């Protein structure tokens, strides 16, 4: 699978460009980017183009932009130093009228307050068992509040490069 290194802009995002990542009803692409909030906008541009290419309903396109923003922002803010490389893996498998979307965001896990997958699971359980499930404020959205309400699965894993990976998947109708 090819990897796109995010620089300063999302150049040449058209159907010809995107079609090289789409084969046999499967779309896969990996983005590598410096831990910088400016890169989130560029990834968002790619994601919107991918969802347009796959003819995904606007409601889900907007939700996934929010999800990816939250995943990337958390990786940048909490788990990676400013010069670290982060990765985002995007996979869409089309099956009839359904699309199975999987996204993994891996961070460098080199910030002094980084958490491992076990600590993240404990944090999620703690938050969901308390007030979090009924939280209605638009401030302090947090990863768990946004993502657990929108996706089918969320899990955390430590990978072999000492990176924390947050993985989500969702089955949507086209």
C-alpha positions in Angstrom: 0.0 0.0 0.0 1.3 3.4 -0.9 1.9 6.1 1.7 1.3 9.8 1.1 3.6 12.1 3.1 1.6 15.2 3.9 3.6 18.4 3.2 2.0 21.8 2.9 -1.1 21.2 0.8 -3.3 18.5 -0.7 -2.3 18.7 -4.4 -4.1 17.0 -7.3 -6.9 15.4 -5.5 -9.1 14.3 -8.3 -10.7 11.0 -9.4 -7.7 10.0 -11.4 -5.5 10.4 -8.4 -7.9 8.6 -6.0 -8.7 5.7 -8.4 -5.1 4.3 -7.9 -6.0 3.6 -4.3 -9.3 1.9 -5.2 -9.2 -1.7 -6.3 -11.9 -4.4 -6.2 -14.3 -2.4 -4.1 -11.5 -1.6 -1.6 -10.0 1.8 -1.0 -6.8 1.9 1.1 -4.5 4.8 1.8 -2.0 5.8 4.5 -1.0 9.3 5.3 2.2 10.2 7.2 2.5 13.6 8.7 4.4 15.7 11.2 2.7 16.3 14.5 1.3 19.7 13.5 -2.3 21.0 13.7 -1.8 22.6 10.2 -1.6 19.1 8.7 -5.1 18.2 10.0 -6.7 20.6 7.4 -4.8 18.9 4.6 -5.9 15.4 5.8 -9.4 16.7 6.0 -9.2 17.8 2.3 -8.1 14.4 1.3 -10.8 12.7 3.4 -13.6 14.9 1.8 -12.3 14.0 -1.6 -12.3 10.3 -0.8 -15.8 10.4 0.5 -17.0 12.3 -2.6 -15.2 9.7 -4.7 -16.9 6.9 -2.9 -20.3 8.7 -3.1 -20.8 8.7 0.7 -23.8 10.6 2.1 -22.9 14.1 3.3 -24.0 13.4 6.8 -21.5 10.6 7.2 -18.8 12.6 5.3 -19.2 15.4 7.9 -19.2 13.0 10.8 -16.0 11.3 9.6 -14.3 14.7 9.2 -15.2 15.4 12.8 -13.9 11.9 13.9 -10.7 12.2 12.0 -10.1 15.7 13.3 -10.6 14.5 16.9 -8.3 11.5 16.4 -5.6 13.6 14.8 -5.9 16.5 17.3 -5.7 14.1 20.2 -2.6 12.4 18.7 -1.0 15.8 18.1 -1.9 17.4 21.4 -1.4 14.5 23.8 0.9 11.8 22.4 3.4 13.3 20.0 6.1 15.9 20.2 6.1 18.6 17.6 8.7 17.0 15.3 7.3 13.5 15.5 5.7 11.6 12.7 2.1 10.4 13.0 0.2 8.1 10.6 -3.4 7.8 9.5 -4.6 4.7 7.8 -7.9 4.9 5.9 -9.7 1.8 4.5 -13.2 1.7 2.9 -14.6 -1.6 1.8 -17.7 -1.3 -0.5 -20.2 -4.2 -0.3 -23.4 -3.5 -2.2 -25.1 -0.6 -0.5 -22.8 -0.7 2.6 -19.4 0.7 3.2 -17.2 -0.5 6.0 -14.9 2.4 7.1 -11.8 1.7 9.2 -9.5 4.4 10.4 -6.3 4.0 12.5 -4.4 7.0 13.8 -0.9 6.2 15.2 1.1 8.7 17.1 4.7 8.8 18.1 3.9 8.2 21.8 6.8 10.3 22.9 5.2 13.0 24.9 5.9 12.9 28.6 2.2 12.2 29.5 1.6 9.6 26.8 -0.7 6.7 27.7 -0.5 3.2 26.5 -3.5 1.2 25.3 -4.3 -0.3 28.7 -4.4 3.2 30.3 -6.6 4.5 27.5 -9.1 1.6 28.0 -9.1 2.3 31.7 -9.7 6.0 31.0 -12.6 5.2 28.6 -14.2 2.9 31.1 -13.8 5.5 33.9 -15.3 8.3 31.8 -18.2 6.2 30.4 -19.1 4.8 33.8 -19.4 8.3 35.3 -21.1 11.4 34.0 -19.7 11.1 30.5 -22.5 9.2 28.8 -25.0 12.0 29.7 -22.7 14.9 29.0 -24.4 17.5 26.8 -22.0 20.4 26.7 -20.5 21.4 23.3 -17.3 22.2 25.1 -14.9 19.5 26.3 -16.0 17.1 23.6 -13.2 14.7 24.1 -12.4 11.6 22.1 -14.8 9.3 23.9 -17.8 11.4 23.8 -17.6 12.1 20.1 -16.4 8.8 18.8 -18.2 6.3 20.9 -21.5 7.9 19.9 -20.7 7.7 16.1 -18.8 4.5 15.5 -19.4 0.8 15.9 -16.0 0.0 17.4 -13.2 1.9 19.1 -10.1 0.3 20.4 -6.5 1.1 21.3 -3.4 -0.8 20.7 0.3 -0.4 21.3 2.2 -1.2 18.1 5.7 -2.6 17.6 7.2 0.9 17.0 6.1 2.1 20.5 3.3 4.0 18.9 -0.2 4.2 20.3 -2.9 3.4 17.7 -6.5 4.4 18.0 -8.7 2.4 15.6 -12.3 2.9 14.8 -14.7 1.3 12.3 -18.3 2.0 11.2 -20.6 0.3 8.7 -22.7 2.9 6.8 -25.2 2.7 4.1 -24.5 4.5 0.8 
